Amino acid sequence: MTGPLKEAILERIRSIEEQKAMLGPLYNDYNLLFALSNGNPIDPRLMNRWLKKWLGRHPELAMITFHGLRHSGTTYKLMISGGDIKAVQGETGDKTAQMVTDRYAHVTESPRKALINKIDSEFYTDKSKLEPGLINVNVVSLLKQNPAMLKEAILAAMS
């Protein structure tokens, strides 16, 4: 949890405690972080209506639902973490890493493609990064499989 998020949550808890003290037994405590002033749950449609109204006052931001915020947050966490599924799963509270993988596989496609491109450019084009022994093992293996090629190599070396 980030520092600013933690502070915002603590501030919200202080506000809830003030509401409880003010309303006394009239406060319905469901142990919710987001609730109506009397403690009752907020209908999700009302939350989305409030968010839509707030976003209407901020045209620089894209229209999104509260659930969409969760998806956006998870997507950004995957991108920032370099696709660390387990870390993101722990942060989002998803029951299994498979849930994150199934829903957000598209996010990890970009780093996967970048890895493929890096391997392609560095491994196959820059031979200086290969271990010298590895090339020899590959050549020996190839020549064992193709004796005619071995004969040609020997003849070429002798001429």
C-alpha positions as CSV (number, residue, x, y, z in Angstrom):
1,M,0.0,0.0,0.0
2,T,1.4,3.4,-0.9
3,G,1.9,6.1,1.7
4,P,-0.7,8.5,0.3
5,L,-3.3,5.8,0.1
6,K,-2.6,4.7,3.6
7,E,-3.0,8.3,4.8
8,A,-6.3,8.7,2.9
9,I,-7.6,5.5,4.4
10,L,-6.6,6.6,8.0
11,E,-8.3,10.0,7.4
12,R,-11.4,8.2,6.2
13,I,-11.4,6.0,9.3
14,R,-11.1,9.1,11.6
15,S,-14.1,10.6,9.7
16,I,-16.1,7.4,10.3
17,E,-15.3,7.4,14.0
18,E,-16.5,11.0,14.2
19,Q,-19.8,10.0,12.5
20,K,-20.2,7.0,14.9
21,A,-19.7,9.3,17.9
22,M,-22.2,11.9,16.6
23,L,-24.9,9.4,15.6
24,G,-24.4,6.9,18.5
25,P,-26.8,4.0,18.2
26,L,-28.3,5.4,15.0
27,Y,-25.0,4.6,13.2
28,N,-25.2,1.2,11.4
29,D,-21.7,-0.2,11.6
30,Y,-21.0,-2.7,8.8
31,N,-17.3,-2.0,9.1
32,L,-17.3,-0.3,5.7
33,L,-14.7,2.2,4.4
34,F,-17.2,3.6,2.0
35,A,-20.6,4.0,3.5
36,L,-23.5,6.5,3.7
37,S,-23.2,9.0,6.6
38,N,-25.3,6.6,8.8
39,G,-23.0,3.6,8.1
40,N,-25.3,1.9,5.6
41,P,-23.8,0.4,2.4
42,I,-23.7,2.6,-0.7
43,D,-25.5,1.2,-3.6
44,P,-22.9,0.6,-6.4
45,R,-25.1,2.5,-8.9
46,L,-25.0,5.5,-6.6
47,M,-21.2,5.3,-6.3
48,N,-20.9,5.2,-10.1
49,R,-23.3,8.1,-10.3
50,W,-21.2,10.2,-7.9
51,L,-18.0,9.2,-9.8
52,K,-19.6,10.1,-13.1
53,K,-20.7,13.5,-11.7
54,W,-17.2,14.1,-10.3
55,L,-15.6,13.1,-13.6
56,G,-17.9,15.5,-15.4
57,R,-16.2,18.3,-13.5
58,H,-12.8,16.9,-14.6
59,P,-12.9,16.6,-18.4
60,E,-9.2,15.9,-18.5
61,L,-9.9,12.5,-17.0
62,A,-11.5,9.6,-18.9
63,M,-15.0,8.3,-17.9
64,I,-14.7,5.1,-15.9
65,T,-16.6,3.1,-13.3
66,F,-15.4,2.2,-9.9
67,H,-14.9,-1.4,-11.0
68,G,-13.0,0.0,-14.0
69,L,-10.6,1.8,-11.5
70,R,-9.8,-1.6,-10.0
71,H,-8.9,-3.0,-13.4
72,S,-6.9,0.1,-14.3
73,G,-5.0,-0.1,-11.0
74,T,-4.2,-3.8,-11.5
75,T,-3.0,-3.1,-15.1
76,Y,-0.7,-0.3,-13.9
77,K,0.7,-2.5,-11.1
78,L,1.5,-5.2,-13.6
79,M,3.2,-2.8,-16.0
80,I,5.2,-1.1,-13.2
81,S,6.2,-4.5,-11.7
82,G,7.4,-5.8,-15.0
83,G,4.6,-8.4,-15.0
84,D,5.2,-9.8,-11.5
85,I,2.0,-11.7,-11.2
86,K,2.5,-12.9,-7.6
87,A,3.3,-9.4,-6.3
88,V,0.3,-7.9,-8.0
89,Q,-1.9,-10.8,-6.8
90,G,-0.9,-10.1,-3.2
91,E,-1.5,-6.3,-3.7
92,T,-4.9,-6.7,-5.3
93,G,-6.1,-9.4,-2.9
94,D,-7.1,-11.8,-5.7
95,K,-7.4,-15.3,-4.3
96,T,-5.0,-16.9,-6.8
97,A,-2.3,-15.7,-9.2
98,Q,-4.3,-17.6,-11.9
99,M,-7.1,-15.0,-11.5
100,V,-4.7,-12.2,-12.3
101,T,-3.1,-14.2,-15.1
102,D,-6.5,-15.0,-16.7
103,R,-7.8,-11.5,-16.6
104,Y,-4.7,-9.5,-17.3
105,A,-2.7,-11.7,-19.7
106,H,-2.8,-9.0,-22.3
107,V,-0.8,-6.7,-20.0
108,T,2.1,-9.1,-19.9
109,E,2.2,-9.5,-23.7
110,S,4.2,-6.3,-24.1
111,P,7.1,-7.3,-21.8
112,R,7.0,-10.8,-23.4
113,K,7.4,-9.3,-26.9
114,A,10.1,-7.0,-25.7
115,L,12.0,-10.0,-24.3
116,I,11.6,-11.9,-27.6
117,N,13.0,-8.9,-29.5
118,K,15.9,-8.5,-27.0
119,I,16.8,-12.2,-27.3
120,D,16.6,-12.0,-31.0
121,S,18.7,-8.9,-31.3
122,E,21.3,-9.7,-28.6
123,F,21.6,-13.5,-28.8
124,Y,21.4,-14.1,-32.5
125,T,23.1,-10.9,-33.9
126,D,25.8,-10.2,-31.3
127,K,27.9,-13.3,-31.2
128,S,30.3,-11.8,-28.7
129,K,27.7,-12.4,-26.0
130,L,27.7,-16.2,-26.7
131,E,30.0,-18.4,-24.7
132,P,32.8,-19.6,-26.9
133,G,32.3,-23.2,-25.7
134,L,28.7,-23.1,-26.6
135,I,29.4,-22.4,-30.3
136,N,32.0,-25.3,-30.3
137,V,29.4,-27.7,-28.7
138,N,26.9,-26.7,-31.4
139,V,29.4,-27.1,-34.2
140,V,30.5,-30.5,-33.0
141,S,27.0,-31.7,-32.5
142,L,26.1,-30.5,-36.1
143,L,29.2,-32.2,-37.6
144,K,28.4,-35.5,-35.8
145,Q,24.9,-35.5,-37.3
146,N,26.2,-34.8,-40.8
147,P,29.5,-36.6,-41.6
148,A,29.5,-35.2,-45.2
149,M,29.7,-31.7,-43.7
150,L,32.6,-32.8,-41.5
151,K,34.4,-34.1,-44.6
152,E,33.8,-30.7,-46.4
153,A,35.0,-28.8,-43.3
154,I,38.2,-30.8,-43.1
155,L,38.9,-30.5,-46.8
156,A,38.3,-26.7,-46.6
157,A,40.6,-26.4,-43.7
158,M,43.4,-28.3,-45.5
159,S,43.2,-26.1,-48.7
